[in-house]
Amino acid sequence: MMLLVDAGNTRIKWRIVAERVLLASGSLPGAQVAELEAQWRSYGLTRAVLSCVASAAIQACLAEMLARLGVAAHWLHPERLNYGIHNLYDTPGQLGADRYAALIAAARLKLGHSVVVSVGTATTVDMLSMNHEFLGGVIIPGPDLMRAALLNGTGQIENRMRARDASPFHDAARAAPDLQAWPRDTDTAVAMGIGLAQAGAVQAVCERMPCTPDQPLWLILTGGARGALRDWLTIHPHGGAQVQLVEIEDLVLEGLAWVALELASLECGALEQSEQEGSNQA
């Protein structure tokens, strides 16, 4: 059985699969990483594929835990050309492992020109060409991080919002965004500002995609806070292309599953070659 782990900035998500069949899954805050050993122990795991953008301490804890469980760990590291992705980053290894895994999954969908938007602690907006070239992308604070920055970095806004027990961004923003209306209270002003900032980043990236009217632009939305952004998107790509929206809850874990399958295939191929060489020598 294979363990897939997405250790993000805030939470750790995991799946246990056998031949692409989901057997178990879970999610918990990174601070509770030590609890995972007891949850995984009963499954008789042999392999793990991991993406980690969490702290070095959490990565070390996961590594030690897997070693105690006797699980061989493969940590995903971005490369120039692998898993069907041509990574055009100036320094390929600087790309986050989570973004890399999401791009791998997006490429396997074989949709065409795509913009992969992951909304969580941070929001990432990445461009993937129809030839599976990672053209680049942007990183901005996620909705809740933007809101926290306003609360912690201002005086009057903080006081007015907390005094009124303001809702989190994704509740206020999803109430019914009316981009033609003027915000006339602090909660709405903050929610609309965050929504427009998030959507504006997506719009700006979409405008840079090399689309034509006969080639749709696929907008792939993922991440735990994606619902905060969905209703704010009014995308008008360059070239007049139509936009097709796809939502996938855990694109990173989907990408790790494809990596696991490819590693298993390579291992089987190496084993068959070894057996063939042994047969020839006999």
C-alpha positions in Angstrom: 0.0 0.0 0.0 1.1 3.5 -0.8 0.9 6.6 1.4 0.6 10.0 -0.2 1.3 13.1 1.9 0.8 16.8 1.1 2.5 18.7 4.0 1.4 22.2 3.4 2.0 25.5 5.1 -0.9 25.0 7.5 -2.2 21.5 7.3 -1.1 18.0 6.4 -3.3 16.0 4.1 -2.8 12.3 3.3 -4.2 9.3 1.5 -3.6 5.6 1.5 -4.1 4.0 -1.8 -3.7 0.6 -3.4 -3.7 0.5 -7.3 -5.4 3.9 -7.3 -8.1 2.7 -5.0 -8.6 5.0 -2.0 -8.4 3.1 1.3 -8.1 5.9 3.8 -7.6 9.7 4.0 -7.2 12.4 6.6 -6.1 15.9 7.3 -4.8 17.7 10.4 -2.9 20.9 11.4 0.8 20.7 11.0 1.3 21.2 14.7 -0.3 17.8 15.3 2.0 15.9 13.0 3.1 13.5 15.7 -0.5 12.0 15.8 -0.1 10.6 12.3 2.1 7.7 13.4 -0.7 6.0 15.3 -3.1 6.6 12.4 -0.8 5.0 9.9 0.7 2.1 11.9 -2.1 -0.4 11.2 -2.0 -0.2 7.4 1.2 -2.1 6.8 2.6 0.6 4.6 5.7 0.0 2.4 6.1 3.2 0.3 5.3 6.9 0.6 5.4 9.8 -1.8 5.5 13.2 -0.2 5.3 16.8 -1.1 6.5 19.1 1.7 6.5 22.9 1.9 6.1 22.8 5.7 8.9 23.7 8.1 12.1 21.7 8.4 11.0 20.5 11.8 7.8 19.0 10.4 9.6 17.4 7.5 12.1 15.9 9.9 9.3 14.6 12.1 7.7 12.9 9.1 11.0 11.4 7.9 11.7 9.9 11.4 8.1 8.6 11.7 8.3 6.9 8.3 11.6 5.4 9.2 10.2 3.9 12.4 7.3 2.5 10.4 9.7 0.9 7.9 8.2 3.0 5.0 10.5 3.9 2.1 9.9 7.6 1.4 10.2 9.4 -1.9 10.2 13.2 -1.4 9.1 15.0 -4.6 11.6 17.6 -5.8 10.9 19.7 -9.0 13.2 18.9 -11.9 13.7 20.5 -15.4 12.0 17.7 -17.3 10.1 14.8 -15.5 6.7 13.4 -15.0 5.5 15.0 -18.3 6.3 18.6 -17.1 8.8 20.9 -18.8 9.7 23.2 -15.9 10.8 26.6 -17.3 11.8 28.0 -13.9 15.2 29.6 -14.1 16.2 27.3 -11.2 13.8 24.3 -11.4 14.4 23.3 -7.8 13.1 26.6 -6.5 9.5 25.6 -7.5 7.5 24.5 -4.6 6.9 20.7 -4.5 3.2 21.3 -4.0 2.9 23.5 -7.1 4.9 20.9 -9.0 2.6 18.1 -7.9 -0.5 20.1 -8.9 1.0 20.8 -12.3 1.7 17.1 -12.8 -2.0 16.3 -12.0 -3.2 19.1 -14.3 -1.0 17.8 -17.2 -2.6 14.4 -16.8 -6.0 15.9 -17.4 -4.9 16.7 -21.0 -7.2 19.7 -21.2 -5.0 22.2 -23.1 -3.8 25.7 -22.0 -4.5 25.8 -18.3 -4.2 28.1 -15.3 -3.8 26.2 -12.1 -5.1 28.2 -9.1 -4.5 26.9 -5.6 -6.2 28.8 -2.8 -4.9 28.2 0.7 -2.6 29.9 3.1 -1.1 31.3 0.0 -2.7 31.6 -3.4 -0.7 30.4 -6.4 -1.6 31.0 -10.0 0.4 28.9 -12.4 0.5 28.8 -16.2 0.6 25.4 -18.0 0.7 25.3 -21.8 -1.1 22.7 -23.9 2.4 21.2 -24.4 2.8 20.8 -20.6 5.3 23.6 -20.3 5.2 25.3 -16.9 5.5 28.9 -18.1 5.7 30.5 -14.6 3.2 31.8 -12.1 2.6 34.2 -9.2 2.3 33.8 -5.4 0.2 36.1 -3.2 -1.2 35.8 0.3 -4.3 33.7 0.5 -7.7 35.2 1.5 -7.3 34.6 5.2 -3.7 35.7 5.3 -4.7 39.0 3.6 -7.5 39.5 6.2 -5.1 38.7 9.0 -2.6 41.2 7.7 -5.3 43.9 7.8 -6.4 43.0 11.3 -2.8 42.8 12.7 -1.4 45.8 10.8 -4.1 48.4 11.3 -5.7 50.0 14.3 -9.1 51.3 13.3 -10.0 48.5 10.9 -9.0 45.9 13.5 -11.1 47.6 16.2 -14.2 48.0 14.0 -14.1 44.5 12.6 -13.5 42.7 15.9 -16.0 44.9 17.7 -18.7 43.7 15.2 -17.5 40.0 15.4 -16.8 40.1 11.7 -17.1 36.9 9.7 -14.1 35.2 8.1 -13.5 36.3 4.5 -15.0 33.3 2.9 -18.3 33.8 4.6 -18.6 37.6 3.9 -17.2 37.3 0.4 -19.6 34.5 -0.7 -22.7 36.2 0.6 -23.4 37.5 -2.9 -20.6 39.5 -4.5 -21.9 42.5 -6.4 -19.0 44.1 -8.1 -21.1 47.0 -9.2 -22.1 48.0 -5.6 -20.1 50.3 -3.4 -19.0 48.8 -0.1 -20.5 50.9 2.7 -19.3 49.1 5.8 -15.9 47.9 6.9 -16.6 44.2 6.7 -17.8 44.5 3.1 -15.0 46.8 2.2 -12.4 44.3 3.4 -14.1 41.3 1.9 -14.5 43.0 -1.5 -10.9 44.3 -1.4 -9.6 40.8 -0.8 -11.9 39.2 -3.4 -10.9 41.7 -6.0 -7.2 41.3 -5.2 -7.4 37.5 -5.5 -9.5 37.5 -8.6 -7.3 40.3 -10.1 -4.2 38.1 -9.8 -6.0 35.3 -11.6 -7.2 37.6 -14.3 -3.8 39.1 -14.9 -2.2 35.7 -15.3 -5.0 34.5 -17.6 -4.4 37.5 -19.9 -0.8 36.3 -20.4 -1.8 32.8 -21.7 -1.3 32.3 -25.4 -4.9 31.5 -26.2 -7.0 31.8 -29.4 -10.8 31.9 -29.8 -10.8 28.2 -30.9 -8.8 27.1 -27.9 -10.5 27.2 -24.5 -8.6 28.3 -21.5 -9.0 25.8 -18.6 -9.1 27.3 -15.2 -8.3 24.6 -12.6 -9.3 25.6 -9.1 -8.1 23.7 -6.1 -7.2 24.2 -2.4 -9.1 24.4 0.8 -10.1 28.0 0.4 -11.1 27.9 -3.2 -14.7 28.5 -2.4 -13.7 32.0 -1.3 -12.6 32.9 -4.8 -15.0 31.0 -7.1 -17.8 33.6 -7.2 -15.4 36.5 -7.7 -13.9 35.2 -10.9 -15.0 37.0 -14.1 -12.1 36.0 -16.4 -11.6 37.5 -19.9 -8.5 35.8 -21.5 -6.4 37.4 -24.1 -7.4 36.4 -27.6 -11.1 35.9 -26.8 -10.9 32.3 -25.7 -13.7 30.7 -23.7 -13.0 29.8 -20.1 -13.8 26.4 -18.8 -13.7 26.0 -15.0 -12.7 22.7 -13.3 -12.6 22.3 -9.5 -10.5 19.5 -8.0 -10.4 19.4 -4.2 -6.9 18.0 -3.7 -4.9 18.4 -6.9 -1.5 18.0 -5.0 -2.5 14.5 -3.8 -3.7 13.6 -7.3 -0.3 14.6 -8.6 1.4 12.5 -6.0 -0.7 9.5 -7.0 0.6 9.9 -10.6 4.2 10.1 -9.3 3.7 7.0 -7.3 2.3 5.1 -10.4 5.3 6.2 -12.5 7.8 5.2 -9.8 6.1 1.8 -9.6 6.2 1.4 -13.4 9.9 2.3 -13.5 10.6 -0.2 -10.7 8.8 -3.0 -12.5 10.7 -2.2 -15.7 14.0 -2.3 -13.9 13.0 -5.7 -12.3 12.0 -7.2 -15.6 15.3 -6.0 -17.2 17.2 -7.6 -14.3 15.4 -10.9 -14.7 16.0 -10.8 -18.5 19.7 -10.2 -18.0 19.8 -13.1 -15.5 18.0 -15.4 -17.9 20.5 -14.5 -20.7 23.5 -15.2 -18.5 22.0 -18.6 -17.6 
